[in-house]
Amino acid sequence: MPSNPLLHFITKLINIEDIKVVNYDFITDDEIVIEIQNQSKVSQPQRHERALNND
C-alpha cells in the first residue's frame, strides 16, 4: 500500500476539487494508474427520463 504522504502529494499534484487519490500502481516507468475517490458531501438529485422529455 502506498504511503500517505505520497498519496497526499499525488492528490495535490492532480488538483481536482473534491477528489482524493486512494491508491496507485506503476504500469511502466512512464505510466501510472491512479485510483481516486470523490470527497464531495453534496449529492446531485437524480434526473428522470420523463422529466427531461416534458417540453
C-alpha positions in Angstrom: 0.0 0.0 0.0 1.4 3.4 -0.9 2.4 5.8 1.8 0.0 8.5 3.0 2.5 11.4 2.2 2.8 10.1 -1.4 -1.0 9.8 -1.8 -1.4 13.3 -0.5 1.3 14.6 -2.9 -0.4 13.0 -5.9 -3.8 14.4 -4.8 -2.3 17.9 -4.7 -0.5 17.4 -8.0 -3.7 16.4 -9.8 -5.5 19.3 -8.2 -9.1 18.3 -8.9 -11.7 19.7 -6.5 -13.2 17.1 -4.0 -11.0 14.3 -5.4 -8.6 12.3 -3.3 -6.1 9.7 -4.5 -6.5 6.5 -2.6 -4.1 4.2 -4.5 -1.8 4.0 -7.5 0.2 1.5 -9.4 3.0 1.9 -11.9 2.4 0.1 -15.2 5.7 1.1 -16.8 8.4 3.6 -15.9 6.3 6.2 -17.8 2.7 5.1 -16.9 0.7 5.1 -13.7 -2.8 4.1 -12.8 -4.4 6.2 -10.1 -7.4 5.2 -8.1 -9.4 8.2 -7.0 -12.3 8.8 -4.6 -15.0 11.6 -4.6 -14.8 13.6 -1.4 -17.8 15.8 -2.1 -20.5 15.9 0.5 -23.1 17.4 -1.9 -25.4 15.0 -3.7 -27.0 15.7 -7.0 -30.7 14.9 -7.5 -31.4 12.2 -10.0 -32.9 13.4 -13.2 -35.7 11.2 -14.5 -36.2 10.5 -18.2 -39.8 11.5 -18.1 -39.0 14.9 -16.6 -36.4 15.5 -19.2 -38.8 14.8 -22.1 -41.6 17.1 -20.9 -41.2 20.1 -23.1 
